[in-house]
Amino acid sequence: MWTENNNRLSAKFKFKDFSQAFAFMTEVAFLAEKQNHHPDWSNVWNTVEIHLNTHDAGNIVTDRDRRLAKSIEEVYQRYNS
């Protein structure tokens, strides 16, 4: 699901419609706030693209990014089960 390229983790998530994509983004926003680690992301209709890296560490992928990516995957699985 996640790819690592150019010092960032990236993933694309597809949903049945905009409402579902937005609900996913809302859940991820709460997770990111709780972990104090915020994604670079975009949303177009039913697709959410997320990119993660740690700015404080020089814009590289760290364990913080991997933890948030795992949490995001867990949320996404609930939308596709």
matplotlib code that plots the C-alpha trace (Angstrom):
import matplotlib.pyplot as plt

x = [0.0, 2.7, 5.7, 8.9, 10.4, 12.3, 12.4, 8.7, 6.0, 3.2, -0.2, -3.4, -6.8, -10.0, -13.5, -17.0, -17.7, -16.6, -18.5, -16.6, -13.3, -14.0, -15.0, -11.7, -9.8, -11.5, -10.5, -7.0, -6.9, -7.7, -5.0, -2.4, -3.3, -3.0, 0.4, 1.4, 2.4, 0.6, 0.4, 0.7, -2.4, -4.9, -8.5, -10.2, -13.7, -13.3, -9.5, -7.1, -3.4, -1.2, 2.6, 4.5, 8.0, 9.4, 10.2, 12.0, 14.4, 15.3, 12.4, 13.2, 11.1, 11.3, 9.6, 7.0, 6.0, 5.8, 3.6, 1.2, 1.1, 0.2, -2.6, -3.9, -3.9, -6.0, -8.5, -8.7, -9.3, -12.5, -13.8, -12.9, -14.1]
y = [0.0, 2.5, 3.2, 4.9, 7.3, 10.6, 10.6, 10.2, 7.5, 7.8, 6.0, 6.5, 5.5, 5.1, 5.2, 4.7, 8.5, 11.9, 11.5, 8.3, 9.8, 12.9, 10.7, 8.8, 12.1, 13.2, 10.0, 10.4, 14.0, 12.9, 10.2, 12.6, 15.2, 12.5, 11.5, 15.1, 14.2, 15.7, 14.4, 16.2, 15.1, 15.9, 14.8, 14.8, 13.3, 9.7, 9.6, 10.7, 10.8, 11.0, 11.7, 11.4, 12.4, 14.0, 17.7, 17.9, 15.2, 16.9, 15.7, 12.0, 9.0, 8.0, 5.7, 8.4, 8.2, 4.4, 4.5, 7.0, 5.0, 1.8, 3.7, 5.1, 1.6, 0.3, 3.1, 2.4, -1.3, -0.5, 1.2, -1.8, -4.7]
z = [0.0, 1.0, -1.2, -0.1, -2.6, -2.5, 1.3, 1.9, 2.3, -0.1, -0.6, -2.5, -1.0, -3.0, -1.6, -2.9, -2.9, -1.5, 1.8, 2.6, 1.6, 3.8, 6.7, 6.4, 6.3, 9.5, 11.3, 10.1, 11.2, 14.8, 14.7, 13.3, 16.0, 18.7, 17.4, 16.8, 13.3, 10.3, 6.7, 3.5, 1.7, -1.0, -1.8, -5.2, -5.0, -3.9, -3.8, -0.9, -1.5, 1.6, 1.9, 5.1, 6.2, 9.3, 8.9, 12.2, 11.1, 7.8, 5.7, 5.8, 6.6, 10.3, 12.7, 13.4, 9.7, 9.8, 12.9, 11.4, 8.1, 10.1, 11.9, 8.6, 7.1, 10.0, 9.5, 5.8, 6.3, 8.1, 5.0, 2.8, 4.9]

ax = plt.figure().add_subplot(projection="3d")
ax.plot(x, y, z, "-o")
ax.set_aspect("equal")
plt.show()
